[in-house]
Amino acid sequence: MKFAHAFQERLQNDGYPPEWVTAAISYRQLKKCIKKVERELDRLGLDVETLGQVLRTAEQERDERHAQYLLLNPDADASCAALFEPKLLIAVDEATGEPLDAHLSPTTRDYLQQLSLSQPVLSGSRLSQLRLDSSSEQDSSTGGSPSPDGPLRPTALRPFRMVELPLTSDSEFFSILTTELSGLAALQTAEKTRLSAQVTELGAVVSKVTEPDRRTASKVDLTKWRRVFELYVDSSIFFSANGDQDRGQQRDAATAQAQLQKFSDELRRQEIAVAFKKKESAVALERFLQLNVEMLQSMRFQEINDLAMKKILKKFDKRTALNIKTTFPTTLQLLPHGLTLLPASTAKAICHQLSTSLLPLVPSLDDYLCPVCFGISWRPIRLRCGHIFCIRCLVVLQRARQDHCPLCRGNVVMQADANNLDPALARFLRRYFPEEVRAKQKENEVAAGVDRYGQAFVGGRCVVM
C-alpha cells in the first residue's frame, strides 16, 4: 500500500478530531508540488541525474564553484507562508558569465550565461576568489579548459559569482509545508494546554481523597492511590526506564500503548478501583486513565505527521536531487527567536507535569527509607551532612564506632544526639505512612528487647525458662 493512501487511511480511521485531520500534513498536495519542481528543472536542462552530479561534485570537493541549494531564513517578522526563501545558485565566471561546471549540458550552459549577463549580482553572494587547483598549474599557459571528468579547472585566481535560477514551485512547496507545520505546532500547544488543565483538576481531587484526617481516617484512599502511582511509575508508559542508553528515551506510540494496556490490566487484577472508599476516587482514576489515552493519541498523531514529513522530504530529494532531507530540519532549528515549527512532545510535557505536580501529592515510601535497613525512617535522625536514618540504625552505627556517614562518608555519625531528631518529619511519616510506622515501631521494640534481654526475648516478650 502506498504511503499516501496509508497515511490518509490512518487519519480517517484512528479516531482523531476533525480539526486534527484538517491540520495534518497534506501529503498528496505536496507530491503535486514536487512534480512541478521536477518539470521546472527539466525545462532548464537540469534533470535529476545532471543536477545530482553537480551538487555532489560541490559537496565532495567542498568547492562552491559548482552549485548550491540554500534555504535562507527570513526576517523575524516573516509570515509562516514565507519562512524560507529557497535559492538554486550556479557558479559562473564573473567576467564572461560562463558556468564553471562541465557537467552541465551546452543548452543549460548557454541559458545560464545569458541569465548571468541580465541578472544583477546577488547581494552578499560575491564569493572569495577560487583557490588555485594544483592539477591545473601545468596548464597555466592555456588559460584553463573544462576537464572531461569534472568542472572547469582555473589556472589562476579566478573571480566568480553565483547566478540564481528562477524557480517558483519549490517556494510553493515550502510555503505549504511550513504553514502546515506551524498549524501542527499550534495544535500541539493547544492540546498541551488542555491536558495540563486536566492534570491540575485531577490533582485537586486526588489531594482531597488522600488527605489524612483523624476524623475520617477510615475513609481515606491514601494507600490505594499510592499503589496506583507506584504501578504507573513502574509501567514506564511513555518513557523508558531500563538500560543506561535507553533510560529517559520516549517510546514509540505502539510500545506506549502496550505499556498502558499492561498498567490498566494490573489495576483490574489488583481490584484497586473497587477497593476505593470514596466514589470520587473511582471517578478520578477513570479520568487519570483517559488522560493517558489522550496523551497516547496526541503522540500517535505527531508520530504519523513526523513520518509524513520525512517521507515527503525524501521524495523531494529523489525527484530533484536538491538534498533537503537533512538541510530542512536543520534550518527549522535556526529560525529567528519566537518562531517554531517543530512541535514539542505533548507526552513529554504532560509526563513532566504529572511527575512534578500530581504524583508527589501521594508521598512515595521509597523517598523515606533508611539507607541502612531499607525500612521507613521512623524516629528519623538528620545528620549534619543532611542524610536521614532511622534512630535504630544510627544507634547501631554509633555502638560500632562507625563515624562516617554510609552515604557521603562525612565524619558526622558520632556527633549525632537527640538534637538531630527531626520531629516535623516524624509527624509527616505518622500522617502519611501510618501502617508502615506502626510496623517499624513494633520491629524496633522487638530489637530493643533483644538488645536488653538477649535472644530469649521472642515475639516481643521475655520467655522465662
Beta strands, then each sheet from edge to edge (+ up, - down):
strand 1: 67-72
strand 2: 85-93
strand 3: 160-165
strand 4: 380-382
strand 5: 388-390
strand 6: 457-458
strand 7: 461-462
sheet 1: 1+ 2- 3+
sheet 2: 4+ 5-
sheet 3: 6+ 7-
end
